[in-house]
Amino acid sequence: MRKFINIILNESKYKTKSGDIIKIKHKINQEETESESEYYGEYYEIIDVTASINGKIIGWGKYSSDEMSFRGIEVRKEYRRLGIASAMYDYMTDKGYYVRSSDHLEPDGEAFWNNRLKL
C-alpha cells in the first residue's frame, strides 16, 4: 500500500513501493474538453495526469469524466511494478473522481485491475 504524503490543489506526493517520492499532477485539457463537450452536447472533462520523480516524468495518462476511466495510462518501463499507476488512480480518487477499469484492457491492464480489486 502506498503512503499518502500530502495534497495540494492540483498536485500530490505519494511514496512508491521502492520508497521513492513521486509527484502527481493534473490539469484539465481545455482544448479536448471543449471539443468533446461540443461533440456530445454535454460537458465532459478530459484531464491530463502526470507522475514524476525529481522533475522527470515517469508516467502519464488521460482521464475522461464521461467514461470514468483513463483512456490510456503509461509508465516508463524501468518504473513499472513500483505502484506508479496505482498512485495515479489513487490520486484521481483522492480528488473526488470515480475511477473504474476501461472496457478494453491490455494484458498488463487486466493484471493491474485484478490485483487492484483484491486490495
Buried (B, 14 or more C-beta within 10 A) or exposed (E): EBEBEEBEEEBBBBBBEEEBEBBBBBEBBEEBBEEBBEEEEEEBBBBBBBBBBEEEEBBBBBBBBEEBBBEEBBBBEEBBEBBBBBBBBBBBEBBEBEBEBBEEEEEEBEEBBEEBEEE
